Amino acid sequence: MSERDGGEDLLIVAGEASGDIHAAELLLALKRLRPDLRAFGLGGRHCEAAGLERLAESSEISVVGITEVWRILGRARQIFKSLLGEVERRGARTALLIDFPDFNLRLAKALKKRGVKVVYYVSPQVWAWRKGRVKTIARVVDEMLVLFPFEQAFYREHGVEAIHVGHPLVDQVPVLERREAGVGLSICLLPGSRASEVREHLPVMARAVKLLAESFDLTASWVVGSELDATDFTEFIPDGLSLEQVPGDRFRAIADADLVLCASGTATLEVGLLGTPMVVVYRVSRLTSWVGRALISLPNISLVNLVLGSGVVPELLQGQATAERIAAEAGRLLGDPEARQNMSRDLGRLRTLLGEPGASERAAAIVDTVLAT
């Protein structure tokens, strides 16, 4: 009986909400190639729905920032140990690691010592900071699958043969018609997919909306991360502010908004693909910010600006990300339909720049080849 007929064990580790979605799409595509595949590891509800046998839930250890990591360090070590133990128990020969570099690159080192082949999907942002990690990747990763063309060029410049498979958001984010202008204006808040991000961003975003409501006929909503419970954050919404929770199709809500306040991350690409004007906001602890400023040397930090190659959308970071500054920037756009239209037009280039549809299938084909060797 062949390995394909008899099944194969594959470790999958996706430690963040966006990685969970990307991993789930890849796993579904891979199972079409290998129906008997047995996938196990770390993930969220999307991976579990796609057939992952979860040893732990990704939200347990998904945080941002140096100081925030200390709170989950003990649990992260437990999960790390249990993943390696299960690899050894099953005799798994291949691992698929998605983003989540601080955890996954350490795991890749341990897996390589055990003779496990490592496929890495969604590159760490080594082109932005901690470029020394490229040497580690060259040593411990067998196949690096990247989402952006500029990442492939960066790796080649550093002697690593990465494979550009395109971005799965091209398939995941639909093409939707934008809502026609009405009497009032609509604003949507995307404070982040992790609880730590929401706690940092929702209060300041909500206060900004309350300030905007003094000058605009405004309706406001916010999108809750798929792994989060909205009731955990109601205390951050100011008294007197009506902030509707988006319960279902976030893409429709984003497309219908006149403006989005968006935490920096994958969500900026989702908003950009839908063509909705946005203001990018990001805040972390002071220590994390200090280290970040020392290590990052890019003119922009949001993925949407990095892909477009210019400052198409405004970014308010750290000390700039106050309710007053956010309200001022958002108010400028809300009061200028032409500026919003121009931003939407510039965002229209994003879908082409992110590559052809079928990224998950292309990535799955590469994982299938590695499993077969």
C-alpha positions, 0 to 999 in steps of 0.5 A, spaced: 500 500 500 502 506 498 503 512 503 498 516 499 493 510 500 495 509 507 495 516 509 500 521 511 501 525 518 502 532 517 503 537 522 500 544 521 501 550 526 497 556 525 498 561 531 494 567 528 487 568 526 489 570 519 494 564 519 488 560 521 484 561 515 490 561 510 492 554 513 484 551 513 484 553 505 490 550 504 488 544 508 482 543 504 486 543 497 491 538 500 485 533 502 483 534 495 490 531 493 490 526 499 484 524 501 487 520 507 491 525 509 491 526 517 493 533 519 494 535 527 497 541 530 495 548 532 490 552 529 483 555 530 476 554 528 477 554 521 483 549 521 478 545 525 472 545 520 477 543 515 479 537 518 485 539 523 486 535 529 487 540 534 492 539 540 491 546 542 487 552 540 491 558 536 488 564 540 491 561 547 498 564 545 496 569 539 498 576 542 502 582 539 508 585 543 514 583 547 511 585 554 504 581 552 508 575 550 510 574 558 503 572 559 502 566 555 510 564 555 508 558 560 502 555 555 506 556 549 512 552 552 507 547 554 504 547 546 511 547 543 513 540 547 506 537 546 507 538 538 514 535 538 511 529 542 506 528 538 510 528 532 515 523 535 509 519 537 506 519 530 512 519 526 510 524 522 515 526 517 513 533 514 510 540 517 507 545 515 508 552 519 504 558 517 507 565 519 507 566 527 515 566 526 517 567 534 514 560 535 514 557 528 522 558 527 524 555 534 519 549 532 522 549 525 529 548 528 527 542 533 523 539 527 529 539 523 533 536 528 528 530 528 529 529 521 522 533 519 521 536 513 519 543 514 514 547 509 513 555 511 507 558 508 506 566 509 513 568 510 515 572 516 517 579 515 524 579 514 524 584 509 522 589 514 526 587 521 530 582 524 533 580 517 538 576 520 533 571 520 534 569 513 540 565 515 535 561 520 530 560 514 535 558 509 538 553 515 531 550 517 526 551 512 526 546 506 520 550 502 519 557 503 512 559 500 511 567 500 505 571 498 508 577 495 513 578 489 517 582 492 518 577 498 521 572 493 526 577 490 528 579 497 529 572 499 533 571 492 538 577 494 539 573 500 541 566 497 534 563 499 530 560 493 523 562 496 517 560 491 511 565 490 504 562 490 500 568 490 495 571 496 490 567 498 486 573 499 485 574 492 480 568 492 477 569 499 475 576 499 469 577 493 469 583 488 463 587 491 459 593 489 460 599 493 454 602 496 451 608 493 452 614 497 446 616 501 444 621 506 448 619 512 455 616 512 458 610 515 464 608 518 466 601 520 472 599 525 477 593 525 481 593 531 484 587 530 483 579 530 487 578 537 484 580 544 490 584 546 490 588 539 482 589 540 484 592 548 489 597 545 485 599 539 477 599 540 477 604 546 481 609 542 477 608 535 471 608 539 472 615 542 474 618 535 468 615 532 464 619 538 468 625 536 466 624 529 459 624 531 459 631 533 460 633 526 457 628 521 451 624 521 454 618 522 452 610 523 458 606 526 459 598 526 465 594 528 468 587 526 469 582 532 475 577 530 472 570 529 476 567 535 473 573 540 467 574 544 464 581 543 462 581 550 469 581 553 470 588 550 463 592 551 467 596 557 471 599 551 465 603 548 464 610 551 457 611 554 452 614 549 455 611 543 451 607 538 456 602 535 453 596 532 457 589 532 457 586 525 455 579 526 455 576 519 458 578 513 464 582 514 466 583 507 459 586 506 459 591 512 466 593 509 464 594 502 458 598 505 462 603 509 464 610 507 471 609 511 474 604 515 479 605 521 483 599 521 488 596 525 495 594 521 495 587 519 492 582 514 485 586 515 488 592 511 489 588 505 482 585 505 479 592 506 483 594 500 481 589 496 474 591 497 476 598 495 474 602 501 478 608 504 481 607 510 485 610 516 490 605 519 491 605 526 496 601 530 498 601 538 503 596 542 506 597 549 512 602 549 517 597 550 515 593 543 514 600 540 521 602 542 524 595 540 520 596 533 523 603 532 530 600 533 529 595 528 524 597 522 527 602 517 521 602 512 517 608 510 510 605 511 508 599 516 501 597 513 501 591 508 496 595 503 501 601 503 507 596 502 504 592 496 502 598 493 509 601 494 506 608 496 503 611 502 496 611 499 492 610 506 494 614 512 497 611 518 497 613 525 502 609 529 503 609 537 503 616 540 499 619 533 494 614 534 490 618 539 482 619 538 483 626 536 488 625 531 484 619 528 478 623 528 481 629 525 484 624 519 478 620 518 474 627 518 478 630 513 476 624 509 469 623 510 468 631 509 472 630 502 468 625 497 473 626 492 479 624 496 475 618 498 474 616 491 481 617 489 483 612 495 478 607 492 481 608 485 488 607 488 486 601 492 483 598 485 490 596 483 491 591 489 488 585 486 492 585 480 498 586 484 497 580 489 497 575 483 492 570 480 487 566 484 489 559 486 494 561 491 492 555 496 491 550 490 499 552 488 501 551 495 498 545 496 501 542 490 508 544 493 506 541 500 503 534 496 510 534 493 514 534 499 509 529 502 511 524 497 519 525 497 
